Amino acid sequence: RDYIKENLKTPEEVISYLNTALEEYEKDKDNDAFLLALRTVAEVRGGIGELAKKTNINRQHLYRTLSRRGNPRLDTLKDVLQGLGFRLSIVPLET
């Protein structure tokens, strides 16, 4: 995880990392990797406490939401991504 953190310096690297984690979720329906990716990006971008300030979401709630047992609602996911400097996007499936 330290290696990954060191390689998340640009927005493009973060986007690639999060997209890869999301693609893995689409394959196996296991959201742990995606939530771990969000936690990792949050840590790189100032930590959960900083994300809590940006999103106005309680820090403990963010920890629970981004934990292995987390199952964030769409509005929470939107807020987290916005707090990290990103947004949800829809793209067509490759044929």
N, C-alpha and C positions, 0 to 999 in steps of 0.2 A: 504493500500500500504506500510506503514511503516513496518508492520508485514512481508510482503513478502520480502522487502529489507533486513530485519534482517536475513532471512532464505536463502539468496543467497550468501553464503560464499564460497562454493566450486564449481568447474566446474561442478560436477555431479548435484548439486542442480539447477544450472543455466540451464543445458541441460534439465533436467526434466521440469522445468518451461517453457522454450521456446517450448519444444515439446508439452506440454499440451496446450499452447496457439495456436500452429499451428494446433493441432487436433481440437480445437474448431473452428478455421477458416474453416477447411475442412468440418465441420458439417453445419455451418450456413452462410458461405461465407462473414462474417462480419470481415473485417480485423482490426477493432479498437482494439480488445483484443490483437492481435499479435503485432501490432505497439506499444501499451501500454507496452507490455511485453519487447519489444526491448528498449523502453525508460527507463523502470525501470532498466533493466540490465545495460544500459549505465550510469545511475545515480549511481548505485552501483560500477561501475568500473571506476569512476573518473569524470563522467559528460559528457554532450554533447560537451563541449569545448575540453576535452581530446580526445574524440572520433573523433572530427573534425581534430585534429592534427594527429592522427594515420591513418586516412583515406584520408587525403588531400581533404576533402569535406568541403565546407564552412559551418560554424556553423549554420547560418540562414537556409541554404538549408537542413541541417540535421533536424532542428526543424520542418520545413515544411514537410519533407519526413516522419518523425515519428509522425506527428500529425494525428488527426482523419480524416482529408481530404487527408492524404498522400496516395500515390499509387506508392511506390518505384519500379523503374526498377530493373530487375534482377541483373545487374551489380552493382547498388547501394546497393541492399540487400546483395550481396556477400561482398562488401567492408565493410559494417556496421558489418556484422557477423565476418569477419576477424579482424576488429578493436576491436571487443569484445573478440577475441581469439577463434573463432569458424569458421566452414565452413558449406556450404550446403552439404547435403548427400541424397542419394537416397536409399530407402529401399523398399522391396516388400510389397504389401498389404497383410494383414492377411487374410487367407481364412477361 
